[in-house]
């Protein structure tokens, strides 16, 4: 097991570097333009039904958190590359539910979120111009940088909207 630690650390560093490179290249794309992943900045719309206020007392978890609630994604890895904070998360969709449902970061943090799913879903987060599909039995990773505070609801558009399909939240907390 000790011989695998350097390999694990090397792989984590490689993922962080690849994520940063993608974020930097994607900054020149229009929000929601698609691609292998989607990067967008957070621009909350006044009166939007898919962005809420950040709940008071919201705690941003870190890799070493031991008391993270089950409905909150704990970062798998975290890094600072070129002055940009990047956190990697894993989220599963099964039986019409997103778990964990909340990905929580501070304003300005870039997120790589890997979604895995039991069936095919098409998700959107309209306030940030995000849309992505997760194939049945497969996975898909999006990149997103939260630049404005808010609790942004993402949902399966093909399932009938936030009232009917699986939903999750990108929670961007002010510093």
Backbone bond lengths (Angstrom), bond angles and torsions (degrees), N, CA, C in turn:
res aa  C-N    CA-C-N  psi(-1)  N-CA   C-N-CA  omega(-1)  CA-C   N-CA-C  phi
1 X - - - 1.454 - - 1.522 111.20 -
2 X 1.356 117.12 -37.72 1.453 119.22 -179.63 1.517 111.79 -67.35
3 X 1.326 117.98 -28.88 1.457 120.92 178.63 1.525 111.73 -71.12
4 X 1.321 117.91 -19.15 1.459 120.46 -179.39 1.524 112.31 -89.02
5 X 1.331 119.00 -14.51 1.465 120.64 -178.96 1.523 112.48 -58.38
6 X 1.349 119.82 -48.11 1.472 118.14 178.75 1.529 112.19 -59.86
7 X 1.325 117.42 -36.34 1.456 120.85 178.56 1.526 110.84 -65.23
8 X 1.314 116.84 -43.74 1.468 121.44 179.75 1.521 110.01 -63.29
9 X 1.338 116.90 -44.96 1.463 120.04 178.97 1.532 110.94 -63.83
10 X 1.308 117.28 -39.57 1.464 121.01 178.75 1.524 110.92 -63.97
11 X 1.333 116.57 -43.25 1.470 120.32 178.38 1.523 111.54 -64.23
12 X 1.337 117.18 -40.95 1.468 120.90 178.51 1.524 110.17 -63.34
13 X 1.333 117.16 -42.05 1.465 120.40 178.53 1.527 110.62 -64.43
14 X 1.327 117.00 -39.87 1.458 121.23 178.90 1.528 111.10 -63.12
15 X 1.326 117.09 -42.30 1.464 121.49 178.03 1.527 110.27 -62.57
16 X 1.332 116.86 -43.32 1.465 119.96 179.62 1.526 111.39 -64.04
17 X 1.313 117.37 -42.43 1.456 120.84 179.99 1.525 110.63 -65.62
18 X 1.327 116.95 -43.46 1.464 120.70 178.15 1.529 110.38 -62.54
19 X 1.325 116.60 -41.47 1.464 120.49 178.55 1.517 111.84 -62.55
20 X 1.333 116.47 -43.60 1.459 120.10 178.81 1.520 110.60 -63.46
21 X 1.322 116.87 -44.27 1.456 120.30 179.59 1.526 110.14 -58.94
22 X 1.329 116.57 -43.41 1.459 119.85 179.71 1.531 110.87 -64.00
23 X 1.346 116.88 -43.78 1.460 121.03 179.94 1.522 109.96 -60.73
24 X 1.324 117.06 -45.16 1.461 119.67 -178.72 1.524 111.91 -64.89
25 X 1.314 118.05 -41.73 1.458 121.60 178.70 1.527 110.06 -68.02
26 X 1.319 117.01 -38.82 1.463 121.35 -175.52 1.519 113.46 -73.10
27 X 1.310 118.43 -15.84 1.469 120.26 -179.49 1.519 111.70 -60.38
28 X 1.317 117.27 -21.51 1.457 120.83 179.60 1.518 112.45 -86.26
29 X 1.340 117.90 -5.23 1.459 121.15 178.55 1.513 109.83 -87.02
30 X 1.326 115.52 154.07 1.458 120.31 172.85 1.516 108.29 -73.13
31 X 1.376 119.28 142.91 1.449 120.26 177.56 1.518 111.19 -55.36
32 X 1.345 115.30 135.26 1.445 120.77 177.15 1.512 114.01 80.03
33 X 1.350 117.48 11.55 1.459 118.86 -178.09 1.512 112.67 -76.05
34 X 1.330 117.13 -4.20 1.456 120.78 174.74 1.503 111.97 84.37
35 X 1.327 116.08 -152.43 1.449 121.28 -178.07 1.509 108.96 111.51
36 X 1.331 115.79 -167.01 1.462 120.55 -179.60 1.510 110.76 -62.71
37 X 1.293 116.38 -26.89 1.459 123.75 175.75 1.513 104.65 -150.69
38 X 1.299 117.70 174.04 1.443 119.86 -179.28 1.511 108.78 -125.68
39 X 1.321 116.35 132.06 1.452 122.18 176.73 1.514 106.96 -119.76
40 X 1.310 116.66 136.77 1.449 119.92 176.69 1.504 108.91 -152.07
41 X 1.308 115.84 158.42 1.448 118.75 173.77 1.520 107.70 -97.50
42 X 1.306 115.26 152.91 1.439 121.52 -176.12 1.521 110.24 -82.70
43 X 1.316 117.11 118.86 1.453 122.09 176.86 1.522 107.84 -132.69
44 X 1.305 116.00 87.16 1.458 121.44 -175.66 1.519 111.08 -64.24
45 X 1.324 115.78 137.00 1.455 122.16 179.96 1.522 109.33 -93.90
46 X 1.327 115.35 136.35 1.458 120.88 176.01 1.529 108.66 -63.55
47 X 1.314 117.66 127.51 1.448 121.64 178.09 1.522 114.34 80.77
48 X 1.312 119.17 8.11 1.459 122.04 -179.53 1.522 110.10 -67.82
49 X 1.337 115.51 145.25 1.464 120.50 176.83 1.519 111.95 -87.63
50 X 1.343 116.97 -6.41 1.466 119.69 -177.00 1.524 113.05 -114.77
51 X 1.326 116.86 16.64 1.462 120.54 170.86 1.526 108.28 -137.33
52 X 1.313 115.07 131.90 1.463 122.49 -178.45 1.522 108.89 -121.05
53 X 1.324 115.93 169.57 1.461 120.76 173.55 1.530 109.58 -70.16
54 X 1.322 116.52 147.94 1.459 120.64 174.30 1.527 107.21 -67.01
55 X 1.332 117.70 126.01 1.464 119.37 179.86 1.537 111.07 -60.44
56 X 1.334 117.69 138.41 1.470 120.08 177.79 1.533 110.68 -57.16
57 X 1.316 115.95 141.99 1.461 120.52 177.69 1.518 114.75 79.31
58 X 1.347 118.11 9.52 1.461 120.67 179.32 1.525 109.63 -61.84
59 X 1.320 116.09 129.00 1.459 122.48 -178.44 1.528 108.86 -104.76
60 X 1.328 115.90 131.59 1.463 121.89 177.49 1.528 107.50 -89.80
61 X 1.349 117.51 116.23 1.467 119.60 -178.55 1.523 111.33 -75.40
62 X 1.339 115.29 158.79 1.459 119.56 172.72 1.521 108.46 -126.41
63 X 1.309 116.14 177.32 1.466 121.53 -176.37 1.518 111.74 -56.81
64 X 1.321 117.31 -34.12 1.467 121.37 -176.24 1.523 114.18 -92.94
65 X 1.327 118.13 4.26 1.470 120.58 179.69 1.519 110.50 -61.01
66 X 1.327 115.95 135.41 1.465 120.91 179.35 1.519 112.09 -110.61
67 X 1.320 117.47 -11.09 1.463 120.56 -176.58 1.527 112.00 -118.07
68 X 1.328 117.20 31.05 1.465 121.39 -179.99 1.530 109.34 -70.42
69 X 1.343 117.86 126.16 1.475 119.90 178.05 1.525 110.68 -59.95
70 X 1.335 117.98 152.67 1.464 121.03 -177.35 1.529 114.55 -63.06
71 X 1.335 118.05 -22.19 1.465 119.97 179.99 1.531 112.62 -90.93
72 X 1.349 117.41 9.67 1.461 122.60 179.59 1.523 109.09 -118.23
73 X 1.340 115.90 129.03 1.463 120.94 178.49 1.525 109.42 -74.06
74 X 1.312 115.28 129.73 1.463 121.45 175.35 1.525 107.13 -93.61
75 X 1.347 118.60 132.94 1.463 119.06 -179.74 1.527 111.39 -58.99
76 X 1.328 115.67 137.97 1.459 121.49 175.99 1.522 109.05 -76.92
77 X 1.339 115.24 -40.90 1.454 121.01 176.97 1.519 108.58 -152.16
78 X 1.337 115.02 156.82 1.457 122.08 -177.45 1.518 107.95 -138.58
79 X 1.315 116.67 143.29 1.452 119.87 176.18 1.512 111.63 -154.04
80 X 1.310 115.00 159.73 1.455 122.64 173.00 1.513 106.69 -118.12
81 X 1.330 116.17 115.48 1.456 120.37 179.79 1.523 107.70 -128.99
82 X 1.300 115.86 122.46 1.458 120.10 179.13 1.511 113.20 61.28
83 X 1.324 116.99 30.66 1.457 121.24 179.48 1.519 114.40 81.64
84 X 1.319 117.77 1.62 1.466 121.36 178.33 1.518 108.74 -107.04
85 X 1.318 116.47 128.16 1.460 122.01 176.97 1.520 107.90 -83.21
86 X 1.329 116.56 128.78 1.465 121.89 -179.46 1.526 108.34 -124.30
87 X 1.335 115.54 130.51 1.459 120.68 176.26 1.522 108.51 -122.49
88 X 1.329 115.87 139.52 1.463 122.09 179.38 1.522 109.71 -108.52
89 X 1.335 115.88 132.84 1.460 122.61 -177.88 1.519 110.58 -129.48
90 X 1.322 115.49 158.19 1.459 122.38 174.18 1.523 107.92 -126.65
91 X 1.339 115.93 129.57 1.463 122.17 -178.71 1.525 108.01 -131.60
92 X 1.330 116.70 137.49 1.466 121.62 179.43 1.524 110.15 -113.19
93 X 1.326 115.43 144.55 1.460 121.18 173.41 1.521 106.35 -119.03
94 X 1.329 115.51 119.31 1.467 121.09 179.61 1.519 108.91 -148.54
95 X 1.312 115.94 141.61 1.467 121.96 178.36 1.529 111.71 52.13
96 X 1.357 115.93 43.42 1.467 122.98 176.61 1.530 113.36 65.80
97 X 1.355 117.87 21.76 1.470 121.47 179.66 1.517 110.56 -130.06
98 X 1.323 115.33 142.98 1.460 122.81 175.27 1.526 107.25 -96.20
99 X 1.333 116.45 129.93 1.463 119.46 -178.56 1.526 110.84 -144.74
100 X 1.300 116.06 126.55 1.460 128.04 -10.97 1.535 110.61 -69.39
101 X 1.310 115.38 150.35 1.462 120.76 -172.61 1.525 113.62 -80.35
102 X 1.336 118.40 -19.95 1.461 121.66 -175.01 1.520 111.55 -116.58
103 X 1.342 115.99 126.16 1.464 122.57 170.11 1.523 105.04 -110.03
104 X 1.329 116.97 117.01 1.465 121.71 -171.96 1.529 109.88 -117.73
105 X 1.345 116.09 126.46 1.468 121.95 178.53 1.531 109.06 -141.18
106 X 1.344 115.13 167.66 1.463 120.43 172.43 1.521 110.37 -83.24
107 X 1.335 116.64 155.07 1.461 122.83 176.07 1.528 108.96 -51.92
108 X 1.330 115.76 136.32 1.457 122.01 177.67 1.514 114.48 91.02
109 X 1.327 117.37 -6.74 1.458 121.14 -179.12 1.524 110.10 -83.02
110 X 1.326 115.36 134.51 1.462 120.69 173.79 1.524 108.41 -87.66
111 X 1.318 116.50 142.07 1.458 121.97 -179.37 1.511 109.94 -122.86
112 X 1.312 116.84 135.14 1.457 123.17 165.84 1.520 104.42 -108.34
113 X 1.322 117.11 115.65 1.458 120.70 -176.80 1.515 108.20 -118.56
114 X 1.325 116.10 117.44 1.456 122.03 179.35 1.527 108.48 -96.82
115 X 1.321 115.68 117.59 1.464 122.18 179.29 1.528 109.09 -100.58
116 X 1.329 117.76 131.81 1.465 122.19 171.17 1.523 106.83 -118.44
117 X 1.333 116.07 153.46 1.457 117.99 -171.65 1.521 113.01 -148.52
118 X 1.340 115.13 151.58 1.458 121.59 176.32 1.527 111.80 -83.80
119 X 1.340 117.55 -22.73 1.461 121.57 176.65 1.520 108.59 -146.96
120 X 1.302 117.24 172.94 1.457 121.67 -176.62 1.528 111.37 -74.45
121 X 1.334 115.70 135.26 1.464 122.52 177.45 1.519 108.81 -137.38
122 X 1.339 115.83 150.32 1.468 122.93 171.87 1.515 107.75 -120.28
123 X 1.326 115.96 111.98 1.464 121.60 -177.21 1.517 111.56 -101.97
124 X 1.342 115.26 152.40 1.460 122.53 173.38 1.523 109.27 -138.98
125 X 1.330 114.69 151.54 1.462 122.82 166.81 1.521 103.85 -136.01
126 X 1.349 116.56 91.04 1.462 121.14 -169.01 1.526 115.33 -64.12
127 X 1.309 119.63 -28.93 1.461 121.16 -177.64 1.523 111.96 -67.55
128 X 1.315 116.30 -20.08 1.457 121.20 -179.76 1.523 112.81 -116.13
129 X 1.330 117.15 7.28 1.453 120.94 178.71 1.514 113.50 66.89
130 X 1.319 117.27 27.54 1.461 121.56 -177.71 1.523 111.11 -95.98
131 X 1.319 115.79 138.01 1.462 121.63 169.23 1.516 107.61 -151.97
132 X 1.327 115.91 140.50 1.460 120.86 -179.40 1.512 109.86 -157.75
133 X 1.316 115.15 156.64 1.461 121.88 177.97 1.515 109.62 -118.22
134 X 1.323 114.86 140.94 1.458 121.52 175.28 1.525 106.47 -115.14
135 X 1.341 118.11 120.95 1.470 119.83 -177.47 1.534 111.99 -74.27
136 X 1.308 116.07 154.99 1.470 121.30 177.02 1.522 109.53 -59.20
137 X 1.324 115.84 127.27 1.455 121.05 178.95 1.513 114.04 70.01
138 X 1.314 117.61 9.49 1.460 121.25 -177.32 1.509 112.69 -121.03
139 X 1.312 115.09 -162.75 1.465 119.97 179.53 1.523 109.62 -144.03
140 X 1.338 115.07 163.38 1.449 122.19 177.38 1.523 107.25 -152.98
141 X 1.321 116.75 139.04 1.458 121.38 -179.12 1.515 109.70 -113.30
142 X 1.334 115.59 133.35 1.463 120.31 173.97 1.522 108.43 -113.33
143 X 1.328 114.97 155.72 1.446 122.14 172.59 1.522 106.90 -116.77
144 X 1.327 115.20 137.41 1.459 120.38 -174.02 1.517 107.48 -151.72
145 X 1.330 117.21 136.28 1.455 120.63 175.33 1.512 108.41 -119.21
146 X 1.323 115.83 119.38 1.458 121.01 -179.22 1.516 110.80 -84.31
147 X 1.323 116.89 107.63 1.456 120.51 -177.74 1.518 113.47 -102.94
148 X 1.323 117.32 -10.01 1.463 122.00 177.27 1.519 108.29 -128.89
149 X 1.347 117.38 140.18 1.464 118.28 178.18 1.528 112.01 -68.11
150 X 1.313 115.11 148.97 1.457 121.19 176.76 1.515 110.49 160.54
151 X 1.318 115.38 165.53 1.461 122.50 173.78 1.527 105.22 -107.98
152 X 1.344 115.35 99.28 1.454 122.50 -172.54 1.528 109.94 -92.59
153 X 1.333 115.92 120.32 1.459 122.15 -178.22 1.523 109.16 -85.45
154 X 1.346 116.78 127.00 1.459 120.07 169.68 1.521 107.31 -113.66
155 X 1.332 115.40 148.78 1.466 118.87 -172.83 1.517 110.09 -151.94
156 X 1.330 114.83 164.17 1.457 121.50 176.81 1.525 108.29 -81.19
157 X 1.327 115.19 107.66 1.455 121.06 -179.53 1.526 111.27 -64.83
158 X 1.331 116.75 -40.56 1.468 121.52 -177.70 1.527 112.40 -68.62
159 X 1.333 116.93 -19.07 1.471 121.04 -178.30 1.522 112.77 -86.02
160 X 1.341 118.04 -6.63 1.456 120.09 178.35 1.511 114.00 115.91
161 X 1.313 118.58 9.96 1.461 120.76 176.24 1.509 113.44 98.37
162 X 1.336 115.87 -178.54 1.462 119.94 -174.48 1.529 114.33 -64.71
163 X 1.317 117.08 -21.42 1.464 119.39 -179.93 1.528 112.17 -78.47
164 X 1.360 117.94 -22.37 1.459 120.36 -172.47 1.514 114.95 -114.28
165 X 1.308 117.20 -37.42 1.459 119.80 -172.63 1.506 113.55 -97.45
166 X 1.320 116.93 -179.69 1.460 119.59 175.94 1.530 110.24 -63.60
167 X 1.324 116.29 140.88 1.463 122.19 179.39 1.531 109.68 -130.49
168 X 1.321 114.15 154.86 1.455 121.54 174.56 1.513 108.15 -145.16
169 X 1.328 116.53 178.58 1.466 121.18 -174.64 1.516 111.09 -138.93
170 X 1.335 115.83 134.19 1.457 122.86 166.16 1.530 104.43 -99.25
171 X 1.298 117.27 112.75 1.467 120.99 -178.68 1.518 107.78 -104.95
172 X 1.340 115.97 116.72 1.458 122.07 -177.93 1.525 107.06 -110.00
173 X 1.330 115.18 112.54 1.468 122.95 -170.97 1.526 110.23 -98.59
174 X 1.356 117.66 133.12 1.468 118.59 176.00 1.524 110.18 -65.79
175 X 1.326 115.43 150.86 1.478 120.29 178.69 1.509 109.97 -78.08
